Amino acid sequence: MSDALNPETPEELVETEEEPIKQRKNGLYPGVSDELAENMKSGWADTELYDLRPVPQAAETAARRAALSARFPGERLVVPAGNLKTRSNDTEYAFRASVEYAYLTGNQTEDGVLVLEPTAEGHEATIYLLPRSNRENGEFWLDGQGELWVGRRHSLTEAEKLYGIPASDVRELADALREGTGPVRVVRGYDAGIEAALADKVTAERDEELRVFLSEARLVKDAFEVGELQKAVDSTVRGFEDVVKVLDKAEATSERYIEGTFFLRARVEGNDIGYGSICAAGPHATTLHWVRNDGAVRSGELLLLDAGVETHTYYTADITRTLPINGRFDELQKKIYDAVYEAQEAGIAAVRPGGKFRDFHDASQRVLAEKLVEWGLVEGPVERVVELGLQRRWTLHGTGHMLGMDVHDCAAARRESYADGTLEPGMCLTVEPGLYFQADDLTVPEEYRGIGVRIEDDILVTEDGNRNLSAALPRRSDEVEAWMAALKG
């Protein structure tokens, strides 16, 4: 990594007409000569982009802002993207804008802030962004976040064309917010500077109402969002195929080979992975969120792969398949897998408009409870098991969640709108029952211990039922075996 001039430390400041640009404490250049500073100001081509078209979701983001405006008339609404976070010393994590901000703007750049200013007719939106790096004071090449170090930013004029929102310099926003009057709400947790500017104007209760509204607004997906979710799923299917093709290499190395293989597909076809991939082989499959991915991959055991590609617009898939590493389930593995498949089938069948959100969970859990009673692992009757939740020793988690720009989308929604709510066309959720027999569970026969199975698909609620967005990935045990054999050639 190049030895950038870094804004973190105060030593050896480069004097400018504005605020000084800070240099790295142990940088190899002690300063900038007047001649070099003058030379760097000129000789650069005009790179303004004049033929930009609006981002594909511009019409949808405008409609979302209109709905937000209607919900909070007469109030200033402030929605930050967030700031860069330090990973180590002077390096940062890859930036991901807040979901609320990206949902309302389509923009994904750090330090951005959307402000809806109340008017007699509703609200006037402005997107506040960092403008192009200043070439007169040397910021573009001397500052650690200058464009010669981290890449070109869009000009404010370009941003207006892309997002269909008037754009202004975000460096002037905090002062304007401090001086503003009237009721205001802010989405908290993303930009400490913006929150500090509003500290004496906001309340936690009112701000939470804003966050809850924006979470519930995402419960029903529009056509653009459904298209992006399908795109994410299709890429994820190809990522699972990639993994099956290299299981022999994973056996020679570790779960990390699986993780890296899927990540390559996510980066080539999307923005990133939507969450930390769970590449759990053998007994690791019984750890629900196994993301260390450093264990052995052994023939004869199962691989639980829970992974999703995130599109460039932040929509993610969330799919799980449990695969026999050698391509064939043994008798006990198949028995457990088929039970989970039967439970998932019951859950998917319960996803329909007008039904309760929890119906698919209840349907899946009942099937699993029946299997556990049938196998003699828990004493029946089934009604007692379900009422007391005794099956949860081996099923552990809820059977699904909303899906969208967050893998666990709409999490701030009110319970009556989500977990205790009613399904509507356009909602997208996962159905993911599982059975997990821990390696140290002495209540089950020894041969069960260390086996974990989960099957997860992404289900869209339609006008007349549901559509499995991830149906291209086989689920039935015999189909899984045939699919793996074909991929391995």
N, C-alpha and C positions, 0 to 999 in steps of 0.2 A: 504494500500500500504506500502511495506517495507521501512524502513528508510535508503535508499541507500546513499552511499558516493557519493556526487554529485560534478561534475566538474565546477559548476557555480560560486562558491565563492572562493576567494583567501586565506582565513584563514586556519590555521592548515594544512600546506602542508606536504605531505608524501615525504621525500627526496628519490630520486632514482638516478641511474646513468644517466638517460636521463632527459627529462622534468619532473618536479614534478607532481604527481597526486593529484588533489585537492580534499579535503574532504568537506562534508557538514558543514556549519558553526555551526549548532546546533546539530550535530551528537552526539551520546552517547558514542562513542569511541574516546578518545583524540589522539590516534595515533596507530602505529603498532610496536609491539616489534620485535627485530631482530630475535628472535626465531620463532615467528609466520610467519614472512615474509619468513624465510628459509623453514619452514614447508610447506607453500603453494606452493613452487616451484616444489615439487616432489610428486610422488605417484599418478599420473594421467595416465589413459590408453590412448593409441593411438586411436584417433577418426577420423583419416583421412578416407575419403570415397574413395574407390578404384574402385568401379563398377558402376560409374556414366555414364549415357547415355546423349547425347545432349538433350536440351529442344525440345519439339515437333516442334517449329517454327524455328529451327536453320537454315534450308535451306532457308526459306523465309527471315530471317533477313540478311543472307549473300547476297542474291539477292538485297535486299534493299540497303545495303551498297555499292554494286557494282554500282547501279544506281546513288547513291549519289557521288561516286568517279568519274563517267563519267561526271557528271554535273559540277564539280569543279576541273578540273585537275590542278596539280601543287600547290594546296593550302592546308595548314593544316586546318583541320576541327575539331572543339571541341564541343562536345555535352554532357552537364552535366545532371545527374539525378536529382540534387537538394539536399538540406540538410533538416534535421529535423527542424520543426517549433515549437516554444514554445506555448503551450496551456495556461499554468498557472504556474508561478514560475519555478519549475524544472520538469514539466511534458510536454510531447510533443504530438502533434497530430500524429495519425497513418500516417506513411509515404506513399506517393504515388509518384513514380518516374515520371519525365516528360514524356509526351507521345512521344516526339521525341526520347528520349534515349531508352525507352522501345521498341519502334517500330523498332529501329535499332539493338538492342542487345538481347532482351528477358529478360534482367536483371532488377530487381526492387529494388535494395538496395540503401540506402541513401549514398551520397557522391561519387557515381560512376561517372566516366567520360569516354566517348568514344572519342578517338583521332584517326583521320585518317591522317597519315603522308604521304606526297606525295613522290612517287618514280617514276622511269623512266617508269614503267609499269602501274602506277595508284596510289594506296594508300596501305599502310600497316596499318591495324587496330590494336589498343591496347585498352583493357578495363582496366581502372585504378580503383582499388577498395581498400577498407580497408582490410588488411590481417587479419588472426586470431589474437585474443587478445594476447598480450605478457604475458607469464607466468613468465619470469625472473624478470621483474620489478614490477609485481603485478597488471598490468593494468587489467587483466582479472577478478579480483575480487574487486579491489579498485576503478576503474573508473566507473562513472555513466553509461557509455555506454559499459562497459566491458561485456564479454560474460556470466558471472555468473549472471548478472543483466538483460540483455536484450535478451540473447539467442546466440547460436552458429552462427558464420558466416562461409561461405565457405572459404576454403583456396584458394590461388591464383591458385594452381594446379587444384583444383576441379572446379573453375570458368572456366578455360580454357577448361576443358572437357565438361562442361555444355553449354557454349555459343559459342564454336568453335573460340575463339578469344584469342590471347596471353594476359596474365594478368600481371599487375604490381602494385606496391604500390602507391596509390593515394597521399600519403603524400609527395611524391617526385615530383609530377606533376607541382605544381605551379612554383617552381624554374626552372624546365626545360622549361616551357612555357615562362618565363621571358627571358631566355637566347636564345630562339629560334629565328631564322631569317626567312625571306620570308613571303609571304602573308598568312594570317590566318583569319578564320571566327569562331565565337562562337554563339551558341544559347543562347540568353540573358534571364535573368529573373529567373534563377534557382540557380545559385551558385555565390555569390558575390566575394568569394575568387578567383575563377578561372577568373572571369571577371576583377578583379583588376590586376591579373598577366598579362593580355593581354591588359590593358587599352591603352597603347601607340602603339598598333599594329593593332587595329581593327577600323572599322567605323560603325556607325549605319546603313548606307545604305547597306553596304555589308553584314552585319549580318542579316538584314531584308530579303535580297535575299535568304539566307540560310533557314531562318524560313519559308518563302513562299514556297520554293521548297519542304521542308519536309511536309508542309501542303497539297500541291497539290499531292504529291506522294501517299497520303492516300485516294484520291478521288475514285480510283478504287481498290476494295478489292480483294486480292488473295484468293485461295481456303481455306487456313487455316483461314483467317479472316471471311469468310462467315460461316464456321463451328462454329467459336466462337460466332458470332452474333446469329446464330440459337440456340446455347446452352444457351446464355443469355436470349433469347426470351422464350425458353421452361421453364426455371426456373421462369421467370416472370409470365408466364401463371399459374404456380402452386402457385405462391405468390398471384395472384388475387383470385384464388380459396380459398386459406387459409382465405383471408379477408372476402369473402362472408359467409363462415361458421361461422364467429364470429361476424357478424354485431349486434347480440343481445347483446353481451358483450360490443361492442363499444357504443351502445345506453345507456348502464348502466354506461359508463365512459366518453369517449370523443374520438375525432379523434386520440388521441395518441395511443389508442388500435389498430387502423388500422395501424398506422405507425410502431408500434412495431411488429405487426404480419407479415407485409411484410418484415421488416428488418430481422426477424428470418430466413425466407426462403433465403434471400440474403446472409446471413452469413454462413448458412449451406451448400448451394449449390454453392456459388460463393465467390468472394473476399469481396464484399461490395455492397451497393446500388450504382448505377451509378451516382446519383445526389440526392439532397434532395427530398424525396417523398412528393408529393402534395396529401394530404388526406383531401379534401375540401368538407365538408358537408353543405347542405343548401346554404345560401347566400355566403358562403366562396368560392363556386365554381365559382363565378364571379371575383375572384382575381386570375390572371393568375398564379402567382408563390406563392400560399399560402403554406408556409412550416412551419408556426408556429404550425399547427396541434394541437390546444388546444381547439377547439370548440366543441359544442354539436353535437351529431348525433341523428337525430329525425326521427321517422317513418313518412312517407308521404312526406319527402323531398328527394332530390337527393344527391348522393355521387359522386363527381368527383375524381377519383383515377388515378393519373399520376405517374407512378413508373417504375423502371427498375433494374434488377439484373445486376451487373457487374461480369464478369467471372474472374478467377484467372489471365488471361492474359490481363485484363483491357478493354475488349470489353463489351459494355453495350447495353441493350435493352432500349426502350423508348416507353411505351404503355400507352394509356389513355382509360378508360371506364367510362361512366357516368351511375350509377346504381341507381335504385329506392331502397331506404333503406328498405322498407317493401316488396320488391319483385315485385311490380306492378306499372307501370307508370299511373298517372292520365291522363285525356284527354289532358290538355295543355302541360304537360311534354312530352307526347308521340308526340304531334304535333311538338314541338321544336326539340326533339330528332330525329324524322324521317327526319326533314329538314336537320339536320347536317349529318345524315347518307347518305341522297341523295347527299349532297355536297361532302362527302368523296368518295362515289362511282364514282362520276364524276372525282374527282381528281386522284384516283387510276387508272382509265381507261386511263388517260393522261400520265401515266408514261410508257415510252417506249424508246428503244434505238433510237437515232437520233432526239428525241424530245427535246425541250428546257426545261431547269430545271424549269422555271417558269410556264410551261404549266399547271401543276397540281394545282398550286396556283390560276391561272386565272380561271380554270374550276370550282374549288370549290367556289371561291368568287362570280362568276356569279350566281350559284345556290342559294347561301345565299341571294344575292341581290334580286333575283326573289321572294324568300319567304318573305322578308321584305316588298317589294312592294305589294305583294299579301295580306299580313296581314294588310296593311294600316299603317305601322310604318314609312315608308319613301315614299316620292312622286316620282313616276316614270317619264319617262320610265326607264327601267333597264339599258339601255346604258348610260344614264346620271348619274345614281347612281354609276355605276362602274367607269366611267370616272372621276368623282369627288371624288371617294372613300368614298361616304356617308355611305356605309354599315359598314365602319370600326368603327363607334361608337359602334357597337354591335359584330363585328368579331375581331377587335383589332389587332391580330397578323398575321404574315406570316403563310402560311398553311403547312410549313414543313422545314426540314433542313437535311443536311448530318448527318450520324450516324456512329459511329465506336468506337475508343478508347476514344474519347471525346463524350459526349452526343450531343454537337453541334460540330461535327467533321469538320476538314479542315477549320476552321474559318479564318485562315490567308491567304487562297488562294486568288488569284486575282479574281476580280469580273467577268472578262471575262471567267474564268475557272469554276466559281461556279454559282452565281446567274444568270448571263447572259450566262452561258455555255450550252453545249449540253450533254444530258444523254448518258452514255456508259454502256454496260454490266459490272456488277461488282460493280456499284455504289449502295449504300444503303442509303435510305432516309426515313424520316417520312412523312406521310400525315395525317394532324391533324386539320381539320376545327373545328370551334367552334362558338357558339352564347352565348353572355353574357349580361344579362339584370341586370344592377346594382340595388341594393336595393333602391337607391335614384334617379333613372332615371325617371323624371316626364314626359318624352316624350313617354312613353309606358304605356299601361293599367296596373293598379295596380297588377293584377294577374300574369303578366310577371315578375315583379320585384323580384330579388333575385334568379332567375333561371339561371344557367350556365350549358352548355353542351359542351363537347369536346369528339371526338372519334379520337383515334390516333393508327396507325399501322405502322409497320416497313416493308418497301417495297424494295425488291432487284430488280434492273434492270437486265433482262435476255436478251439472244440473240433475243428472239422473243416477248418480252413484259415485264412482271414483275411477281414476286412471292411475295405474302404476307407472310412474315416469321411468323407473329403473327395470322394467320388465325384460329388457334385453339381456340382463344377467340371469342365467339359470338359477333356480331355487331348489327344485326337487332333487333329492339325492342322486337318483340315476341320471338326471340331466346334468348335474354338476360333474359327475364322473365322465360322462361322454364329452362334455365341453372341455374339460381339462385334457382328456386324451387327444382331442382334435388339435388343441393349441400346442401341445407338446410334440405333435406330429408322429 
